[in-house]
Amino acid sequence: MGLRGRHAVPLANREQYPRELVITDAALRVYRRMRRLELRCECPDDGDLETMCAACTEWWELQRQLARSLNLFEGMVVYEDPAWQSYRPFQCAIDRFHLLERAAKRTKEPRFRYKWEK
């Protein structure tokens, strides 16, 4: 049986989280930095967190910053690349990965406006 009384009435003045993810320029800068750090990972594949390399340590710090800039909980995984093939992937993290990838590709600025400006 559902809620009754004053608990069943939705209030219009309650603050609710937006359903759409708002991706800011600061979030994109952090995301691009994280993707570059993934390529520099030198960790062994044993899954031991004690032997993380410097790139992975910085990646986790940036992950917290990205979560803050997207208004998400800092302890959760913000994005998950499908190529990682993790044991239990989170669909919401994969969806956020695709949103961030699309936004990162869309906002890339050309380095030079004309070829003689090189």
Number of C-alpha atoms within 10 A of each C-alpha: 3 5 8 8 6 8 9 9 9 8 9 7 6 7 7 7 9 8 6 6 13 12 16 11 13 12 20 19 12 18 23 13 14 20 11 12 17 12 9 12 15 13 15 11 6 7 9 9 11 6 12 15 15 13 17 19 14 14 21 14 12 18 21 19 18 25 19 14 18 17 14 16 12 16 10 11 17 22 21 19 15 15 6 8 9 10 6 6 13 14 12 13 17 17 16 16 18 16 15 19 15 11 15 17 10 9 10 8 8 7 9 9 9 8 7 6 7 7
